[in-house]
Amino acid sequence: MNEKRLIREDFIVITGGPGAGKTTLLNEIQRNGYNYVPEVAREIIQSQVSSDGDALPWKNVLKYRDFMLNESIESYLSALINPPKEKLFFDRGIPDTLAYSYLINVPISEKLESGVQKYRYNKQVFILPPWEEIYKTDNERIQDFEEAVATYEVISRTYKKLDYELIEVPKFDVKQRASFIFNNVGKN
């Protein structure tokens, strides 16, 4: 693969299994003056449910995965058009789609293989561990806690395999979690 890599040190990924507090944390980060790119999976599920589509994790997993990949790449490319003055945070990155493929045991497409190599984020990736005390299901998050733990483990292995440095965010209140990230962005 001779594709040129696009590495954006100012694109910071926050990832983890479902229900670990990513969105709450990103909202706090935004209150501190930083922008973030929302998770595409939730938007896809909401759109597919409202339009009676089948690109859903409980209907057509390959179509859902491909929608996630396309939307994740589009989010990355859109952020390039109007780059941040400092840092831009992402609620999950393109490698999360690769992790999802491993999790559901489906073939890895060439576009996915290429996407995770071509569109790179800051080498430091913040990962939120499973946290049973705050875990809740909803209309888009239907996994039980054990599935959330398994998802976290696959995401962790996937980012490491892609040579990202994972920084685990401690189970603090949201303000302390945001401070932890601000204090650790750009170290190393």
Disulfide bonds with the S-S distance in Angstrom:
none
